[in-house]
């Protein structure tokens, strides 16, 4: 009889030890370096725990939510939003955010990730309607910074910090793309014509200044004239009628200067007329 009591007592002790071990081990949690959890005791917030090995009291304590402190990304876009000048566009953006206050992220909003994503979408749509298409295409960085400020202002109450917002792409209708391409081409042609006109103006101004210098020096004018004729003779077989009013060019009106091919110089045929 004593043996039976001893065995029963031993069994109860072992059972109690197993129950205690199960009770202890059921409360052990292992959290990564970037993870935090909120512990509720009988439904009330107690504290934030983590990282590493933590222990929560079974039955009394409950882990409400596990939160990651790492930087998170969210890609979002607007479907056919209208700009300030009534142009339908699709804006594709990406947002970077992270939790900085775990208690707020758990207690003030049910699912902070969904709340942040919806806030980003609505803010992007509102901002798109306040700018024109030209501003949206040319000032992406400025608009992205403005988006970051607006979204961060909404999410700071949830313990979430928006680090950056970037606009990846702006999709516009095909017809509008063609019109913008034609407009850009016309603008380039306009600039090219203005450049040519400015070059003509500078060239004419320089020529007038050169003409004034040649007017003051007849020797310089003669040298320049023969220099031009020599340059012409190097390029093609030409027959040039040299006017007699150029000083020291010819003595008889209508003197013909034959430019021989490949000679690189001028040949003046002898005068066949007789002086009277």
Backbone as a ProteinNet text record, in pm:
[ID]
protein_1_A
[PRIMARY]
XXXXXXXXXXXXXXXXXXXXXXXXXXXXXXXXXXXXXXXXXXXXXXXXXXXXXXXXXXXXXXXXXXXXXXXXXXXXXXXXXXXXXXXXXXXXXXXXXXXXXXXXXXXXXXXXXXXXXXXXXXXXXXXXXXXXXXXXXXXXXXXXXXXXXXXXXXXXXXXXXXXXXXXXXXXXXXXXXXXXXXXXXXXXXXXXXXXXXXXXXXXXXXXXXXXXXXXXXXXXXXXXXXXXXXXXXXXXXXXXXXXXXXXXXXXXXXXXXXXXXXXXXXXXXXXXXXXX
[TERTIARY]
82.6	0	86.3	190.2	282.4	350.7	377.5	441.9	350.5	221.5	126.2	116.5	112.3	107	231.9	346.4	471.1	470.7	426.7	421	323.1	207.2	107.9	159.9	228.4	285.3	391.6	474	577.8	514.3	409.7	340.1	282	223	165.4	273.3	387.5	498.1	549.6	567.1	614.1	513.7	386.9	283.6	283.5	302.5	307.3	428.4	543	664.9	645.8	583.8	557.8	463.5	365	270.7	341.7	428.4	503.8	595.4	662.7	752	674.3	561.1	477.7	429.5	393.8	346.8	457.3	578.6	691.5	728.3	740.7	784.6	679.4	552.7	449.4	456.6	520.5	531.8	659.3	745.9	873.7	854.5	900.6	896	1035.9	1068.8	1197.6	1170.9	1225.1	1205.4	1337.8	1329.3	1447.9	1486.6	1603	1656.6	1563.4	1495	1411.2	1263.7	1231	1091.8	1061.2	937.8	887	742.4	700.2	562.1	503.8	372.7	300.8	235	253	198	78.4	-34.2	-155.1	-180	-209	-244	-391.3	-467.3	-612	-676.7	-625.7	-683.5	-626.9	-545.2	-487.2	-340.1	-299.8	-161.1	-66.3	38.1	135.5	267.3	331	458.2	493.3	602.4	659.6	780.2	791.5	904.4	975.8	1104.3	1186.5	1307.6	1410.4	1420.2	1480.9	1508.6	1568.4	1462.5	1498.7	1407.5	1326.4	1195.5	1106.8	1012.5	953.3	856.9	733.3	619.2	491.3	414.4	341.5	266.5	149.6	149.9	35.9	-95	-201.3	-337.8	-358.5	-268.1	-284.7	-241.5	-127.5	-71.4	-99.8	-104.8	-130	-47.5	13.4	88.8	-10.2	-22.7	-123.8	-82.9	39.8	83.3	234.8	289.4	433.7	461.1	552.3	581.3	727.3	751.2	887.1	935.1	1056.7	1115	1199.2	1208	1286.3	1213.4	1291.3	1234.1	1148.7	1027.8	934.8	907.2	879.8	850	708.7	648.9	513.2	502.1	472.7	453.2	304	269	128.4	115.4	-4.8	-30.2	-176.1	-202.4	-338.9	-393.9	-519.5	-583.5	-660.3	-606.4	-673.3	-713.1	-617.2	-642.6	-634.2	-707.2	-706.9	-616.7	-532	-446.7	-527	-461.4	-528.3	-581	-511.1	-556.2	-636.5	-697.2	-791.3	-729.3	-607.3	-541.2	-541.2	-596.6	-596.6	-456.8	-406.8	-272.8	-278.2	-177.7	-157.6	-19.9	-14.9	110.5	152.4	272.6	327.8	435.5	421.1	514.2	551.4	654.6	698.2	727.1	692.2	706.9	789.4	875.2	957.4	916.2	882.8	838.7	883.3	882.1	919.1	846.7	831.2	765.6	869	837.3	927.9	868.3	736.9	670.3	580.7	629.7	556.9	424.2	421.5	298.8	186.2	218.3	117.9	74.6	169.9	137.7	43.5	49	-35.4	-167.3	-163.7	-281.5	-371.1	-315.6	-396.7	-459.1	-410.3	-465.5	-467.9	-573	-588.2	-480.2	-461.9	-356.3	-282.1	-169.4	-99.3	-51.9	-15.9	31.6	-78	-198.1	-310.1	-344.1	-341.1	-372.2	-271.2	-144.3	-40.8	-56.6	-85.5	-101.1	-219.8	-332.5	-449.4	-424.1	-353.6	-320.5	-230.5	-138.3	-49.4	-127.7	-220.4	-298.8	-385.8	-456.8	-544.1	-464.7	-350.6	-268.1	-211.7	-170.3	-118.4	-227.7	-349	-459.2	-491.4	-492.1	-520.5	-412.5	-286.9	-176.7	-177.5	-210.4	-215.3	-318.8	-431.1	-534.8	-502.4	-394.5	-358	-244	-186.8	-75.3	-111.8	-46.7	-67	22.5	-3.2	74.9	220.9	246.5	384.9	459.6	393.3	457	481	387.3	400.8	517.5	543.7	651.9	787.5	790.6	918.8	963.4	871.1	904.6	871.1	917.9	887.3	946.6	1069.6	1134.7	1061.5	1021.3	950.7	815.8	743.8	613.5	631.4	735.9	761.6	790.5	866.7	893.1	765.4	681.7	553.9	466	465.5	390.9	441.4	573.2	630.9	584.9	585.2	543.6	396.8	310.4	167.9	138.2	199	174.4	231	349.9	411.7	329.5	265.6	180.5	61.9	12.1	-100.3	-56.1	60	101.7	175.2	216.7	290.2	204.9	72.5	-16.5	-24.5	21.2	20.4	157.9	253.7	388.3	469.2	432.9	499.9	566.4	692.3	768.8	790.2	749.4	770.2	906.5	997.9	1134.8	1146	1078.2	1089.5	974.4	942.6	844.5	906.9	903	960.6	855.8	847.6	758.1	836.2	794.8	867.6	827.7	699.4	655.3	524.9	506.2	381.5	334.1	221.8	168.6	58	70.6	-29.2	-86.1	-204	-264.1	-172.7	-188.1	-102	-117.5	-240.3	-263.1	-191.3	-194	-125.6	25.7	77.6	220.9	263.2	180.3	211.7	209.8	110.6	102.6	223	265.3	381.3	508.6	516.5	633.6	640.5	525.3	524.1	558.5	508.9	539.6	689.1	749.6	893.2	974.2	931	1001.1	990.9	870.3	855	941.6	952.3	1036.1	1182.6	1228.9	1368.4	1393.7	1297.6	1313.6	1317.4	1233.1	1234.2	1369.1	1425.1	1555.3	1664.4	1654	1753.9	1749.2	1627.3	1615.8	1667.4	1639.4	1691	1843.4	1900.1	2045.6	2106	2044	2093.4	2082.6	1971.2	1954.6	2060.1	2087.4	2191.3	2328.4	2355.4	2482.4	2494.2	2381.9	2383.4	2408.3	2345.7	2365.2	2510.4	2569.6	2709.6	2801.4	2770.7	2854.6	2845.7	2722.1	2707.5	2778.2	2770.8	2839.5	2990.3	3042.7	3186.2	3228.1	3143.4	3175.3	3175.9	3082.8	3081.6	3207.7	3251.8	3374.8	3494.7	3496.8	3606.3	3603.9	3482	3470.4	3524.8	3499.5	3551.5	3704.4	3763.3	3909.6	3967.2	3901.3	3949	3933.5	3830.6	3810.9	3924.4	3980.1	4090.2	4225	4236.5	4363.3	4338.8	4380.6	4362.8	4452.6	4569.8	4660.5	4599.1	4540.2	4474.9	4359	4284.3	4172.6	4222.1	4331.3	4386.5	4435.2	4507.2	4557.1	4443	4337.4	4222.6	4153.2	4143.5	4079.5	4154.1	4286.2	4363.6	4367.2	4362	4356	4227.1	4114.3	3986.4	3991.4	4047.8	4056.8	4145.1	4252.6	4339.2	4268.1	4187.6	4112.8	4011.1	3946.7	3850	3917.9	4037.3	4106.8	4149.2	4155	4197.2	4084.3	3961.2	3848.2	3787.7	3795.4	3727.9	3790.9	3755.4	3796.9	3697.4	3738.7	3649.9	3715.4	3634.2	3680.6	3621.9	3707.2	3663.3	3690	3586.9	3601	3642.2	3761.6	3813.8	3780.4	3704.7	3672.7	3797.3	3797.9	3916.3	3920.8	3810.7	3812.3	3883.4	3929.7	4009.3	4152.4	4208.2	4344.1	4444.8	4523.5	4634.5	4591.8	4468.2	4421.4	4434.5	4393.6	4404.9	4412.8	4461.1	4475.3	4377.1	4310.8	4217	4081.9	3977.4	3842.9	3810.1	3746.5	3707	3821.4	3930.8	4041.5	3995.4	4024.8	3980.9	4093.2	4061.8	4157.7	4115.9	4194	4164.3	4228.4	4150	4199.2	4222.9	4346.7	4380.5	4357.3	4309.4	4280.3	4409.3	4413	4524.7	4647.8	4645	4765.5	4775.2	4654.7	4656.7	4691.5	4688	4718.6	4637.2	4668.6	4594.7	4683	4621.1	4693.9	4621.9	4690.4	4632.7	4682.6	4590.3	4633.5	4683.4	4773.2	4827.1	4720.4	4736.5	4643.7	4668.5	4560.8	4574.6	4536.2	4484.3	4445.8	4563.5	4543.2	4648.5	4603.1	4697.3	4666	4671.2	4576.6	4573.7	4590.2
-120.8	0	126.3	121.4	235.5	256.6	147.6	156.7	224.8	193.4	256.5	405.6	444.4	586.4	660.9	595.8	658.8	679.6	577.9	588.4	697.2	700.5	803.6	942.2	957.4	1087.6	1130.2	1032.1	1062.7	1105.3	1036.8	1070.6	1211.5	1246.4	1379.8	1488	1456.5	1553.4	1574.6	1465.5	1475.2	1551.2	1520.4	1591	1739.3	1772.1	1913.5	1983.4	1914.2	1971.8	1994.5	1896.5	1912.8	2029.6	2042.7	2154.6	2288.4	2291.2	2415.7	2447.7	2345.3	2367.8	2414.2	2351.2	2393.8	2536.3	2569.5	2703.9	2806.1	2770.4	2862.7	2876.3	2764.1	2768.5	2831.2	2820.9	2881.5	3033.2	3088.9	3234.2	3290.1	3203.1	3248.4	3287	3403.4	3452.6	3498.6	3476.3	3520.6	3623.8	3741.7	3851.5	3887.9	3919.1	3964	4105.7	4148.3	4278.1	4392.8	4379.9	4488.7	4474.8	4380	4354.8	4399.9	4449.8	4487.6	4438.4	4409.9	4366.8	4446.8	4461.7	4525.6	4416.9	4423.6	4324.2	4384.9	4313	4354.5	4258.8	4313.3	4230.7	4251.4	4143.1	4146.7	4257.8	4274.1	4370.8	4510.1	4539.8	4673.5	4671.4	4785.9	4795.4	4796.3	4711.7	4703.1	4766.1	4713	4769.8	4712.8	4771	4724.1	4637.9	4523.1	4434	4400.5	4363.6	4321.5	4410.9	4364.3	4233.9	4126.7	4008.3	3899.3	3807.9	3738.3	3646.1	3723.3	3712.2	3777.1	3671.3	3706.2	3613.5	3689.3	3638.3	3697.5	3595.4	3644.8	3555.7	3492.7	3362.4	3298.2	3326.3	3329	3352.4	3499.9	3556.1	3695.8	3793.9	3766.5	3856.9	3806.4	3901.4	3869.8	3961.6	3903	3982.8	4039.9	4172.5	4235.9	4236.3	4279.6	4292.7	4295.5	4241	4246.9	4354.9	4446.9	4561.4	4556.8	4584.7	4590.6	4735.3	4757.7	4892.2	4920.9	4826.6	4847.9	4941.4	5000.1	5087.9	5005.4	5050.9	4980.8	5065	4998.5	5066.7	5033	5129.1	5109.3	5181.2	5105.4	5161.8	5184.7	5301.9	5336	5430.4	5442.5	5530.7	5573.7	5680.2	5730	5682.2	5645.4	5599.9	5715.5	5766.6	5869.4	5990.9	6051.7	6174.6	6293.8	6398.4	6520.1	6624.1	6685.6	6793.4	6923.4	7029.2	7158.5	7208.4	7175.8	7215.7	7105.3	7015.2	6913.1	6815.1	6772.1	6670.6	6539.1	6431.4	6302.4	6240.5	6207.5	6149.6	6033.1	5948.2	5839.9	5860.6	5890.3	5920	5796.7	5750.1	5632.8	5680.3	5645.6	5693.9	5580.5	5605.6	5510	5586.9	5525.9	5591.6	5502.9	5567	5497.6	5547.5	5454.3	5492.4	5388	5427.2	5336.5	5377.4	5281	5305.7	5360.8	5472.7	5533.2	5529.5	5508.7	5498.7	5374.8	5265.1	5138.3	5146.7	5214.8	5223.8	5291	5401.5	5470.4	5384.3	5318.8	5238.2	5123.2	5075.9	4963.8	5009.5	5114.3	5152	5253.3	5341.4	5449.4	5412.2	5308.8	5270	5118	5064	4918.4	4850.6	4895.8	4841.7	4960.3	4992.7	5114.9	5111.1	4993.1	4984.8	5021.8	4970.6	5003.8	5152.1	5206	5348.2	5436.6	5401.9	5480.4	5471.7	5354.7	5338.3	5417.8	5413.5	5490.7	5640.6	5682.6	5825.1	5870.6	5786	5820.4	5833.6	5743.4	5748.6	5872.2	5901.7	6019.2	6149.2	6154.5	6276.2	6297.8	6190.7	6203	6251.6	6200.1	6244.5	6392.6	6434.9	6574.7	6667.3	6626.3	6709.7	6718.6	6609.9	6610.9	6710.2	6721.1	6814.6	6960.1	6988.6	7127.1	7180.3	7098.7	7142.1	7119.4	7195.2	7177.1	7064.9	7024.7	6916.3	6956.6	7080.7	7126	7122.7	7163.8	7159.3	7015.1	6927.2	6787.2	6720.1	6761	6700.5	6763.3	6892.1	6962.2	6976.7	6965.1	6987.4	6863.7	6749.4	6624.4	6624.2	6668.9	6668.2	6758.3	6875.5	6968.7	6911.8	6851.8	6792.8	6672.7	6593	6476.8	6520.1	6625.8	6676.4	6726.9	6792.5	6840.2	6722	6616	6495.3	6434.3	6429.5	6373.9	6452	6583.8	6665.8	6642.5	6634.3	6616.2	6478.4	6374	6238.9	6223	6278.7	6268.4	6340.9	6448.6	6521.8	6436.4	6351.9	6264.2	6143.9	6088.8	5963.2	5981.2	6103.1	6121.2	6089.8	6101.1	6067.1	5916	5839.2	5693.2	5637.3	5724.8	5679.5	5635.4	5685.6	5646.9	5769.5	5753.1	5860.5	5829.3	5921.3	5906.2	5965.8	5881	5926.5	5997.5	5945.1	6003.9	5956.7	6039.7	6005.1	6041.6	5949.8	5972.6	5944.2	6032.7	6012.8	5938.9	5816.5	5734	5760.9	5785.8	5801.2	5880.2	5952.8	6024.5	5983	5914.4	5863.7	5957.1	6006.8	6096.2	6031.2	6075.7	6016.6	6025.9	5929.1	5923.4	6047	6092.7	6211.6	6332.6	6344.8	6458.1	6444.7	6322.8	6300.7	6346.8	6314.7	6358.1	6509.9	6572.7	6718.8	6782.9	6727.3	6780.7	6760.3	6647.6	6623	6725.4	6755.1	6856.6	6994.3	7023.9	7152.7	7165.1	7056.3	7058.5	7075.6	7008.5	7022	7164.1	7224	7362.7	7457.9	7431	7515	7504.6	7382.4	7366.3	7438.5	7432.4	7504	7655.1	7703	7846.8	7890.7	7811	7844.8	7839.5	7743.1	7733.3	7855.8	7901.9	8020.2	8145	8155.3	8270.4	8267.7	8149.1	8136.7	8177.5	8131.3	8169	8319.4	8378.4	8522.9	8599.1	8554.2	8618.9	8603.9	8487.1	8467.5	8561.6	8577.5	8669.6	8813.1	8850	8984.7	9008	8912.3	8925.5	8928.6	8842.9	8840.6	8972.8	9026.4	9153.9	9267.4	9266.4	9369.4	9361.5	9239.6	9220.7	9263.3	9229.9	9270.3	9421	9488.9	9634.6	9694.2	9638.1	9685.5	9660.5	9542	9513.2	9608	9639.1	9730.6	9868.8	9912	10041.7	10040.7	9930.1	9921.7	9918.9	9840.7	9836.7	9971.1	10048.7	10181.8	10274.8	10251.4	10334.7	10290.4	10165.7	10114	10046.9	10109.5	10051.4	9928.6	9928.5	9814.4	9690.2	9707.9	9595.8	9542.3	9632.4	9588.7	9505.7	9548.2	9473.9	9336.8	9331.5	9203.3	9108	9159.7	9074.2	9023.8	9108.9	9068.9	8954.1	8967.9	8860.6	8733.8	8751.5	8634.5	8555	8624.2	8556.6	8485.4	8551.3	8489.8	8366.3	8370.4	8253.8	8137.1	8165.8	8060.1	7996.4	8079.8	8026.3	7935.9	7972.7	7895.7	7757.6	7736.2	7606.6	7503.6	7547.8	7458.5	7405.4	7477.7	7433.5	7500.7	7447.6	7509.7	7619.5	7740.6	7853	7954.8	8031.3	8146.3	8269.4	8352.2	8468.7	8593.1	8675.6	8804.8	8907.6	8955.3	9048.7	9190.6	9264.2	9403	9491.2	9592.9	9680.8	9783.8	9797.6	9899.7	9853.3	9724.6	9679.6	9725.8	9796.1	9850.6	9739.9	9762.7	9675.8	9531.9	9519	9385.4	9364.9	9457.4	9444.7	9581.8	9587.4	9716.9	9733.2	9623.9	9631.4	9584.4	9651.6	9612.1	9474.9	9395.3	9261.7	9164	9188	9093	8962.2	8850.7	8718.3	8649.5	8601.8	8527.2	8382.2	8298.8	8155.4	8084.4	8007	7932	7789.6	7751.7	7617.2	7517	7400.9	7295.4	7242.8	7235.1	7174.3	7259.7	7381.6	7465	7537.3	7561.7	7632	7777.5	7834.1	7975.1	8036	8159.8	8233.5	8250.8	8237.2	8260.6	8368.2	8473.4	8585	8577.5	8554.3	8544.5	8678.8	8680.7	8808.1	8885.6	9019.4	9107.9	9105.9	9069.7	9061.6	9191.4	9281.6	9407.7	9501.1	9607.5	9707.6	9835.8	9900.9	10029.4	10138	10227.9	10336.9	10468.2
0	0	0	73.9	80.8	-54	-121.3	-253.1	-352.2	-345.3	-436.9	-409.1	-284	-248.9	-297.5	-284.9	-329.5	-481	-553.6	-699.6	-741.6	-676	-707.6	-678.1	-565.9	-530.3	-631.3	-668.7	-768.9	-900.8	-939.7	-1065	-1059.6	-945.2	-929.9	-933.2	-871.5	-872.3	-1014.5	-1084.7	-1223.9	-1307.9	-1288.3	-1362.5	-1331.1	-1205.9	-1165.9	-1227	-1227.6	-1286.5	-1436.1	-1503.1	-1646	-1671.2	-1587.7	-1602.5	-1582.4	-1481.4	-1456.1	-1573.6	-1626.8	-1741.4	-1863.4	-1889.9	-2002.7	-1981.7	-1859	-1828.7	-1854.4	-1811.8	-1829.1	-1975.4	-2044.5	-2183.8	-2275.6	-2239.9	-2324.7	-2323.2	-2224.1	-2217.4	-2277.2	-2327.3	-2383.5	-2530.8	-2569.3	-2706.8	-2746.8	-2871.1	-2924.7	-3033.8	-3018	-3113	-3178.6	-3307.1	-3379.8	-3337.4	-3382.2	-3342.6	-3380.4	-3493.1	-3543.7	-3503.7	-3416.7	-3380.9	-3238.1	-3219.1	-3087.7	-3076.8	-2952	-2928.2	-2813.2	-2816.4	-2706.8	-2622	-2492.8	-2400.7	-2328.5	-2333.6	-2264.7	-2148.7	-2034.3	-1917.7	-1886.6	-1903.4	-1882.3	-1966.3	-2089.3	-2182.4	-2174.4	-2073.5	-2059.4	-2101.4	-2163.4	-2209.2	-2089.1	-2097.8	-1990.3	-2031.7	-2133.8	-2180.1	-2317.1	-2374.1	-2500.8	-2467.9	-2534.6	-2510.5	-2641.3	-2624	-2736.4	-2750.4	-2821.9	-2890.7	-2799.5	-2860	-2785.5	-2726	-2615.7	-2548.3	-2445	-2455.4	-2359	-2301.3	-2188.4	-2126.9	-2085.8	-2129.9	-2093.4	-2009.3	-1914.2	-1825	-1899.5	-1913.2	-1980.3	-1908.7	-1983.4	-1934.9	-1897.5	-1821.2	-1780.4	-1889.7	-1952.9	-2053.3	-2194.9	-2285.9	-2426.2	-2514.2	-2617.5	-2715.1	-2815.9	-2818.4	-2904.2	-3050.8	-3080.5	-3219.7	-3224.2	-3330.8	-3353.8	-3458	-3426.8	-3512.6	-3556.4	-3683.7	-3737.1	-3739.4	-3693.9	-3692.2	-3815.8	-3908.1	-4029.7	-4126.2	-4217.1	-4318.8	-4415.2	-4438.4	-4526.3	-4650.4	-4761.4	-4887.7	-4931.5	-4999.8	-5051.3	-5184.8	-5290.4	-5423.6	-5445.6	-5491.8	-5512.1	-5630.6	-5683.2	-5796.5	-5797.3	-5869.9	-5885.4	-6018.6	-6022.1	-6144.7	-6208.7	-6320	-6399.1	-6315.9	-6251.6	-6177.3	-6271.2	-6239.2	-6319.2	-6255.8	-6338.7	-6291.1	-6282.3	-6243	-6228.8	-6362	-6472.3	-6605.4	-6674.6	-6595.9	-6644.4	-6743.4	-6716.3	-6798.2	-6720.4	-6777.7	-6705.6	-6704.5	-6588.3	-6574.1	-6476.2	-6486.8	-6390.7	-6329.8	-6201.1	-6131.6	-6052.2	-6077.7	-6009.3	-5912.3	-5784.2	-5681.7	-5587.6	-5506.3	-5404.3	-5276.2	-5162.9	-5033	-4939.8	-4859.8	-4760.8	-4621.9	-4532.8	-4399.8	-4297.2	-4169.7	-4062	-3934.2	-3843.6	-3715.5	-3617.4	-3555.6	-3457.6	-3316.6	-3307.5	-3177.5	-3181.4	-3123.3	-3130.5	-3057.1	-2945	-2865.6	-2943.4	-3011.8	-3092.3	-3210.9	-3275.7	-3393.5	-3359.3	-3234.3	-3193.4	-3133	-3052.9	-2975.7	-3045.3	-3131.4	-3190.2	-3324	-3393	-3522.5	-3529.3	-3593.4	-3595.3	-3677.2	-3802.2	-3888.4	-3949.5	-3892.3	-3932.1	-4075.9	-4126.3	-4265.1	-4363.9	-4341.2	-4430.1	-4421	-4299.5	-4281.1	-4354.2	-4345.2	-4412.8	-4564.5	-4616.3	-4760.7	-4814	-4743.6	-4787	-4777.6	-4674.2	-4661.2	-4776.5	-4817.1	-4928.4	-5058.6	-5083.3	-5206.7	-5214	-5107.6	-5109	-5118.5	-5051.4	-5058.2	-5197.5	-5262.3	-5399.1	-5494.1	-5478.4	-5563.3	-5538.7	-5412.9	-5381.9	-5438.2	-5423.4	-5472.1	-5624.1	-5692	-5838.1	-5889.1	-5819.4	-5861.7	-5837	-5765.4	-5734.6	-5819.8	-5908.1	-5992.5	-6138.7	-6226.1	-6369.8	-6422.1	-6546.3	-6606.1	-6620.4	-6661.1	-6677	-6543.7	-6436.3	-6303.9	-6260	-6291.8	-6252.7	-6324.3	-6448.6	-6526	-6494.9	-6467.8	-6452.3	-6307.1	-6212.1	-6071.3	-5987.3	-6030.4	-5959.1	-5818	-5806	-5674.2	-5575	-5621.3	-5534.2	-5490.5	-5584.3	-5552.2	-5460	-5482.9	-5396.5	-5252.6	-5236	-5100.2	-5034.5	-5113.1	-5059.3	-5017.5	-5097.9	-5063.5	-4932.7	-4917.8	-4795.3	-4672.5	-4682.7	-4569.1	-4534	-4636.4	-4610.1	-4551.1	-4608.1	-4557.3	-4417	-4394.6	-4262.9	-4156.9	-4196.8	-4102.6	-4058.9	-4148.3	-4113.8	-4031.2	-4063.4	-4001	-3869.3	-3835.7	-3710.9	-3587.9	-3602.2	-3491.1	-3470.2	-3568.6	-3559	-3524.7	-3494.8	-3462.1	-3582	-3700.2	-3824.8	-3884.7	-3928.6	-3990.4	-4137.8	-4224.4	-4368.8	-4403.3	-4448.6	-4477	-4610.9	-4714	-4846.9	-4933.8	-5033.2	-5136.7	-5270.7	-5365.7	-5497.6	-5604.2	-5704.3	-5817.6	-5925.8	-5955.5	-6050.3	-6194.7	-6220.3	-6358.7	-6361.5	-6471.7	-6498	-6636.1	-6642.3	-6768.9	-6814.8	-6938.2	-6996.8	-7122.2	-7171	-7291.4	-7413.1	-7504.6	-7623.7	-7711	-7729.5	-7812.6	-7755.9	-7625.2	-7562.1	-7575.9	-7571.1	-7591.5	-7731.3	-7833.6	-7970.3	-7981	-7918.4	-7922.9	-7854.6	-7741.7	-7671.4	-7751.8	-7825.1	-7910	-8022.3	-8084.8	-8190.9	-8135.8	-8017.2	-7955.3	-7926	-7876.7	-7848.3	-7976.5	-8084.2	-8211.9	-8265.4	-8255	-8299.8	-8216.6	-8087.3	-8001.7	-8040.3	-8073.9	-8118	-8249.3	-8342.1	-8469.6	-8446.6	-8355.8	-8325.4	-8270.9	-8179.6	-8123.2	-8229.4	-8321.6	-8428.4	-8518.8	-8551	-8636.4	-8565.9	-8438	-8363.1	-8359.2	-8342.4	-8340.7	-8474.3	-8583.7	-8716.5	-8739	-8694	-8710.8	-8630.5	-8509.8	-8428.7	-8493.6	-8553	-8622.7	-8743.6	-8817.8	-8932.5	-8887.1	-8774	-8722.4	-8681.7	-8612.8	-8572.9	-8694.1	-8794.5	-8915.1	-8990.6	-9002.8	-9075	-9000.5	-8869.1	-8791.2	-8810.8	-8809.4	-8830.4	-8970.4	-9070.1	-9209.3	-9224.5	-9159.6	-9168	-9105.9	-8995.3	-8933.8	-9024.3	-9091	-9184.2	-9303.9	-9352.9	-9467.6	-9433.6	-9309.2	-9268.1	-9265.1	-9223.2	-9219.1	-9359.9	-9451.2	-9589.6	-9658.1	-9618.2	-9674.8	-9636.1	-9518.7	-9473	-9530	-9577.6	-9629.6	-9764.2	-9872.5	-10006	-10025.7	-9965.9	-9979.3	-9914.4	-9796.9	-9730.5	-9812.4	-9878.7	-9962.1	-10080	-10142.7	-10256.5	-10213.2	-10102.3	-10052.8	-10020.5	-9962	-9928.1	-10054	-10155	-10281.1	-10346.5	-10358.2	-10421.1	-10335.7	-10206.9	-10119.6	-10142.5	-10159.8	-10186.7	-10320.6	-10421.2	-10554.7	-10552.8	-10475.4	-10464	-10396.4	-10293.5	-10226.3	-10319.8	-10402.5	-10498.4	-10600	-10642.3	-10746.3	-10699.1	-10567.8	-10515.8	-10516.8	-10528.9	-10510.4	-10640.2	-10749.4	-10872.3	-10994.1	-11113.1	-11239.2	-11271.9	-11256.3	-11278.8	-11370.5	-11438.4	-11515.4	-11450	-11397.9	-11322.7	-11405	-11424.4	-11490.9	-11385.9	-11396.9	-11297.9	-11341.2	-11264.6	-11301.2	-11293.8	-11379.9	-11388.8	-11277.5	-11203.4	-11098.2	-10973	-10967.5	-10855	-10878.8	-10787.1	-10809	-10837.6	-10942	-10978.9	-11010.1	-11058.3	-11095.1	-11245.3	-11324.6	-11470.2	-11533.6	-11650.4	-11717.8	-11830.7	-11868.7	-11979.8	-11929.2	-11964.6	-11921.9	-11975.4	-11889.2	-11932.1	-11937.6	-11868.3	-11865.9	-11807.3	-11872	-11828.5	-11755	-11638.2	-11559.4	-11561.6	-11619.3	-11626.8	-11509.8	-11440.9	-11326.8	-11371.7	-11382.5	-11428.4	-11317.3	-11355.5	-11257.6	-11199	-11066.5	-10996.7	-10987.3	-11042.1	-11034.6	-10903.9	-10842.7	-10714.3	-10728.5	-10848.1	-10864.3	-10974.9	-11011.8	-11113.1	-11234.9	-11354.8	-11480.5	-11558	-11588.4	-11662.5	-11805.5	-11903.6	-12043.7	-12093.7	-12190.3	-12241.7	-12314.5	-12316	-12380.4	-12530.6	-12607.8	-12753.2	-12821	-12745.9	-12807.8	-12825	-12896.9	-12919.2	-12856.5	-12795.9	-12734.2	-12839.9	-12831.4	-12927.1	-12854.1
[MASK]
++++++++++++++++++++++++++++++++++++++++++++++++++++++++++++++++++++++++++++++++++++++++++++++++++++++++++++++++++++++++++++++++++++++++++++++++++++++++++++++++++++++++++++++++++++++++++++++++++++++++++++++++++++++++++++++++++++++++++++++++++++++++++++++++++++++++++++++++++++

